[in-house]
């Protein structure tokens, strides 16, 4: 839960100091993805709704999203593998 509050604070600060706003024109609501070692989570920026995207993972360290093909990639340092 601490990570959620930290992320909400970070998003709020970034929105306040930002002079440029981005509005999606495709109808997809903006969200933030992050990993906390055992889960990959998402946070809806406009509603602050947090959801678990993937759970029960061993040690997720890094994530990346391929916007073109719609794939989410992550690394697991325990298994030393890259997943999609």
Kinemage of the C-alpha trace (Angstrom):
@kinemage 1
@onewidth
@group {chain A} dominant
@subgroup {mainchain}
@vectorlist {calphas} color= white
{ca unk a 1} P 0.000 0.000 0.000
{ca unk a 2} L 2.936 2.345 0.641
{ca unk a 3} L 3.966 2.006 -2.993
{ca unk a 4} L 0.488 3.116 -4.095
{ca unk a 5} L 0.659 6.290 -2.006
{ca unk a 6} L 4.166 6.999 -3.268
{ca unk a 7} L 3.011 6.602 -6.887
{ca unk a 8} L -0.064 8.773 -6.367
{ca unk a 9} L 2.175 11.483 -4.912
{ca unk a 10} L 4.609 11.206 -7.804
{ca unk a 11} L 1.834 11.421 -10.397
{ca unk a 12} L 0.327 14.430 -8.604
{ca unk a 13} L 3.672 16.250 -8.545
{ca unk a 14} L 4.288 15.505 -12.216
{ca unk a 15} L 0.823 16.770 -13.152
{ca unk a 16} L 1.312 19.979 -11.167
{ca unk a 17} L 4.736 20.836 -12.616
{ca unk a 18} L 3.862 19.789 -16.152
{ca unk a 19} L 3.119 22.613 -18.571
{ca unk a 20} L 2.091 20.237 -21.335
{ca unk a 21} L -0.943 18.004 -21.047
{ca unk a 22} L -1.609 14.922 -23.103
{ca unk a 23} L -5.139 13.866 -23.911
{ca unk a 24} L -5.566 10.488 -25.602
{ca unk a 25} L -7.607 10.651 -28.781
{ca unk a 26} L -8.231 6.905 -29.002
{ca unk a 27} L -10.610 6.534 -26.057
{ca unk a 28} L -8.113 4.588 -23.927
{ca unk a 29} L -7.892 5.924 -20.381
{ca unk a 30} L -4.354 6.799 -19.226
{ca unk a 31} L -2.778 4.430 -16.727
{ca unk a 32} L 0.537 3.743 -15.040
{ca unk a 33} L 2.159 0.285 -14.845
{ca unk a 34} L 4.672 -0.729 -12.166
{ca unk a 35} L 6.124 -3.845 -10.558
{ca unk a 36} L 6.570 -4.554 -6.850
{ca unk a 37} L 8.506 -7.837 -7.154
{ca unk a 38} L 5.495 -10.148 -6.712
{ca unk a 39} L 2.917 -8.294 -8.840
{ca unk a 40} L 2.582 -6.120 -11.906
{ca unk a 41} L -0.006 -3.456 -11.151
{ca unk a 42} L -1.808 -0.691 -12.992
{ca unk a 43} L -3.165 2.617 -11.750
{ca unk a 44} L -5.876 4.519 -13.649
{ca unk a 45} L -4.625 8.100 -13.648
{ca unk a 46} L -8.043 9.769 -13.651
{ca unk a 47} L -9.766 7.578 -11.024
{ca unk a 48} L -6.737 6.327 -9.023
{ca unk a 49} L -8.142 2.786 -9.332
{ca unk a 50} L -5.380 0.246 -8.665
{ca unk a 51} L -5.539 -3.246 -10.207
{ca unk a 52} L -3.279 -6.284 -10.268
{ca unk a 53} L -2.373 -7.107 -13.888
{ca unk a 54} L -0.309 -10.220 -13.022
{ca unk a 55} L 0.226 -11.716 -9.581
{ca unk a 56} L 2.033 -14.477 -7.706
{ca unk a 57} L 5.344 -13.769 -9.401
{ca unk a 58} L 8.709 -14.492 -7.823
{ca unk a 59} L 10.928 -11.425 -8.342
{ca unk a 60} L 9.839 -9.002 -11.060
{ca unk a 61} L 12.323 -6.148 -11.332
{ca unk a 62} L 11.765 -4.362 -14.665
{ca unk a 63} L 8.794 -3.988 -17.010
{ca unk a 64} L 8.345 -2.511 -20.472
{ca unk a 65} L 5.332 -2.097 -22.749
{ca unk a 66} L 5.338 -2.436 -26.541
{ca unk a 67} L 2.674 0.057 -27.644
{ca unk a 68} L 2.802 -1.001 -31.289
{ca unk a 69} L 2.017 -4.680 -30.690
{ca unk a 70} L 0.396 -4.376 -27.249
{ca unk a 71} L 2.823 -6.647 -25.372
{ca unk a 72} L 3.999 -6.312 -21.792
{ca unk a 73} L 7.525 -7.580 -21.054
{ca unk a 74} L 9.088 -8.204 -17.651
{ca unk a 75} L 12.242 -9.655 -16.173
{ca unk a 76} L 12.434 -12.043 -13.260
{ca unk a 77} L 15.800 -12.064 -11.483
{ca unk a 78} L 15.197 -15.355 -9.667
{ca unk a 79} L 14.565 -17.330 -12.864
{ca unk a 80} L 16.903 -15.053 -14.873
{ca unk a 81} L 14.352 -14.836 -17.701
{ca unk a 82} L 12.514 -12.300 -19.837
{ca unk a 83} L 8.750 -12.865 -20.143
{ca unk a 84} L 6.026 -11.572 -22.442
